[in-house]
Amino acid sequence: MARTSLAIITLALAGCNIQEPPAPVAAVAGVQVNCIDISKVTGRHAEPPSSIIFEAPGASYRNELASSCPGVERANGSELIETESQGKQLCRDDTVRVYDPVEAQATGPRSFPKCRLGPFTIVRRG
């Protein structure tokens, strides 16, 4: 009986020491991250000559492309941005196509080059 009581007391005390996992870190402007949750992206637009802004609830992320991208260099506000990722996140080294929808009607979006993403920098929070 004493062993059973001791085991119950030990388990009860151990339960008191369980800590909740830490809350996610709030978006802090200027911080770089390698990936963002693609399902939360609500908007995207090119900023010539070499960056794309991804809008999400609570933060905006600027991605400085890893190399030049003709579609971003020629961006005029009417371009489409198509992302290609391997999962639920859009990460550094994933690719995007940036193209004019009118041009794409004639040649198809696949005729535009893929551009490789760099790191994401938080530019706005909340």
Secondary structure, DSSP 8 states (H G I E B T S, - for coil): -HHHHHHHHHHHHHHHT-----------TT-EESEEEGGG--EEEEETTTEEEEEETTEEEEEE-SS--HHHHT--S--EEEEE-SSSEEETT-EEEEE-HHHHHHH-GGGS-EEE---EEEEEE-
